[in-house]
Amino acid sequence: MGKDYTQLAKQIEEKVGGADNVESLVHCMTRLRFKLHDSTKFDKSGLEQTEGVIKVLIASNQHQVVIGPHVGEVMKSFEQVTGRVFKDDEEQEEGTERVEATPPPEQKKKNVFTRAVNLYIDVVSSIFMPIMGALAGAALLKAFVIMATTFGWLSTESTTYTILHAIGEAFFYFLPFFLATSAAEKFKANKYVAGIIAGTMLFPSIMALQGGDVDFFGIPVVMINYSSSVLPILVAVYGQSKLEALLKKVVPKSVQFFLNPFFTLVIVVPLSLIVIGPITSEISNIIAKGLVGLIEISPALTAFVFGTLWQVMIMFGLHWGLLPIVMNNISIYGGDVLLPLVTGATFSMAGAVLAVWMKTKIPSVKQLAGPAFVTALVGGVTEPAIYGIALKYKRPFVISCLSTGISGIAMAFGSVMWPSIMSINILTLPALYAIGGVAVLLNAVIAFGLGLILTYLFGFNDSMVKE
């Protein structure tokens, strides 16, 4: 029987200002992510003192409570305690208003860039977070199929391979469908109409038109491959949401049920194929070529800087902003060159907290460091290690970041590409090796070794612990 998190859920409810103050709530692998009607009711310091809460962060208009790998169970307890079932981007109840801390007038201009970044990350995380579980599962299967064929355990000529390959590839091929659904949720558009837009892009007869002379009532259409694409469907659904909002104002309510979807489809779908698709596809190509070119110009420097900053980006939620770029790389090149550079983050953090566990003689620190090490190395979940140990004592975190940057150089010179977003831990290392070869093993050994040795020698001693 699982642990009872009812008491923790009640404490969280109290500290976020009560159930009525919660506009929406979702969870990722380790965090509860709240959007609140009134952010002034959020008791950050109180939550940080709550047993069972690892860390509290406020980023991208989200109040994030770091719980750990059992966050799903805490979420269920929170729903039971509050009597609500939470869904991403719930519509606010009529008459409620979200209250945000208003910056002084002289700071507003200074905060334009920050607000723009926060808005971008909020949109991207809201769209991608709901599909991350399915993505991770498909990616893991894809990696193990590659490993099985690389080591000769499975023939590519067998029907077993055909079925497993299809399961692993289906998510990525039909990615526009999944993005259409979550984007429609975020932009408050009809998700079934969004599905038709994505379906048209991927329809076999439409896909077969690539390379031919195509027109729509005499207007030339540049046909592109929309499978695995990211930007075209996101822009199309955003446009759909704006058109639907307009139609609700001008179309009589008695006929909105069928006329609004009709007008939306006959306007948005052709516009997507004629304008949105080609333009966003060209933008995608420019971004992808720019990133590859940057790595080719200076592989070591790019790997070191990106790898060193990666865990800092995760802390502030900035890594979500890279997801569309990563998926775009996979769509264009069949693989991504960015995420391989930060593969060492999991192993360097595991090494750092293992060093703390080995060196400390304080029972409370050992009790934290041991499970954090196992969670990072075996599960690939580093938040308990980051917030429970590394950031608390600072040096282990800095050493882990530097170790990630240094180990990333091996991946850059090895020209490693992930065919999808990969799960990184000791259990998936053989599958990663099948994809990236010796560079992957070298990366893991360097990251883990540097994190362990440098933290043990220079990064921690019991005098840092404030009991």
Secondary structure, 3 states (H helix, E strand, C coil): CCCCCHHHHHHHHHHCCCHHHEEEEEECCCEEEEEECEHHHCCHHHHHCCCCCCEEEEECCEEEEECCCCHHHHHHHHHHHHCCCCCCCCCCCCCCCCECCCCCHHHHCCCHHHHHHHHHHHHHHHHHHHHHHHHHHHHHHHHHHHHHHHCCCCCCCCHHHHHHHHHHHHHHHCHHHHHHHHHHHHHCCCHHHHHHHHHHHHCHHHHCCCCCCCEECCEECCCCCCCCCCHHHHHHHHHHHHHHHHHHHHCCHHHHHHHHHHHHHHHHHHHHHHHHHHHHHHHHHHHHHHHHHHHHHCHHHHHHHHHHHHHHHHHCCHHHHHHHHHHHHHHHHCCECCHHHHCHHHHHHHHHHHHHHHHCCCHHHHHHHHHHHHHHHHHCCCHHHHHHHHHHHCHHHHHHHHHHHHHHHHHHHCCCCECCCCCCCCCCHHHHHHHHCHHHHHHHHHHHHHHHHHHHHHHCCHHHCCC
